[in-house]
């Protein structure tokens, strides 16, 4: 079971290749040799890099959806649109498809973030913006994790 953690800067080269950070590669424990699937994120302007085993689990969930329900079909179509298998080259780089680069506004500086069983790939500028903003993290944590903040917590 993967538990990918951390933020790692990297750089896209002129040919749309990006080096998978060594710290993530180490956390993958050999899973990187099986390849990845890269796709648009459902909620943010970033890309999601699924190790192949995790992609297989996710796509199995998608395949179980009722294809006679129009909303399911629309979701399947949008979710799978752009999903692309990737492999590391001999130098440990990934070639990112141009349409996906455009979606995530990837230019030169990118940030990889470990998200448990998958990896997000952000443009550096959008990553800073996504973590900024007006999110009350204390309330969000209380809502998501099921507890309420204590009255004496800042």
N, C-alpha and C positions, 0 to 999 in steps of 0.2 A: 504494500500500500504506500503510495507516494505521499509525502508531506513537504511539498516544495515551498520554500520560504525565502524572503529577502527581496531587495531591490538592487538591480545591477545595470549600470549604464553600459551602452555599447554604441557602435557607430556603423551605419550603413555605408557601404562603399559605392562607387559610381555605377556598379553593375547590379545594385539592389541586393547585395549579399550582406549578411550580418553574422558576426561571430557569436555563437551561443556561449554565454559566460561560463568560465570554468567552474565556478561555484555551483551553478545550476546543473552542469553536466555531472558533477560529483554527486549531487543529491539525486539525480536520475538513476544512479547505480547501474548503468548499462542499458537502461530502457531507451536511451537515445539511439542505440544501434538498430532498433526496430522501426525508426522513423516517427514522423509526426503528421498531424493534420492541422493546418492553419485555417482559421475562419474569422469572420467578423464577430465581434462581441454583440450580444443581443441588446445590451443596455448602454454601452458606452462606445465612443469612437476610438476603440483600440482593437487589436487582434488577439485572438486566443490561440495558443499553441498547445494542442492536445498531444501528449505522448500516445502512441498508437493504441496501447491497451485501454487508455481512458477514452479515446475516441470510439473504440469498439463498444464500450459500455454505453456511452452517450447515444451513439447511432442505434443501438439495440432499443433503447428507450423510445427513440423517434420512430423506429419501425413498428413499435407496438401501437402507435396511434391509429385510430380509426380513419382510414382514407376516404370514407364516405361522409365525413363531417367536413364541410367547407372550411371552417376555421382551422381544423387540423391540417388540411391540405395547404392552406395559405402559410401556416407556420412551417410546415415541412419544406415548402418551396423556398421560403425566405431564409430558413436556417441553413439549408444545404447549399444554397446559391453562394458560390465562392469558396466553399470548402475544398482545400487543395492538399494532397499528400506532399510531404517534404521529407528530404533526407539530408543529413549533414554531408557536406563534401569532404574531401580528404583533409582539408584544413579546419574542419569544425564549423563551417559556415552554412547558413540557410539562405536559399534564394527566395526572396519574398516576391510573390506575383504583383505586378504593377497595379491592377485594380484594387487589391487589398491594401497596398501602400497608400493609394489615393484615399480610400475610405478612412484609414486611420491617420491620415495626414503625416505619414512618416517621411522624414527628410533625412538629415544626416544623423542627428543625435536621437537615440532611442533608449527606452528604459524597459528592461524585463522585470516583471514582478512575479514571484512565486505565489500561487493561489491554491495551495494544497495539492490538488490532483492535476492542475493545469498551470500554464504560464501565460500571463498577459504581456503584450508587447505594445508599448505606448510611444508616441512622439514625446520627447522630453517636455515640450511646452504644454501639451494636453495633460500629461501626467501631473505636472505641477498644479494645473487648474483643477483637475479632478479631486485632488486632495485638499485644495483650498475651498473656497466657497463658504456658504452659510449653512453648513450641516451641523446640527447640534448633536455631536457624537455621543455625548452622555445619554441623551434621550433615545437616540437610535439604538445604542447598546442595550439600554434597559428594555426597549420594545422587542428587539430581536432576540436577546438572550433570556428574556422572560422575567427579569427582575425589575425592581424600581430603584432609582438612585436614592441613597440615604440622604436625609435632610441636611446633615452636616458635611456632605461632600461638596467640594467647589464646583 
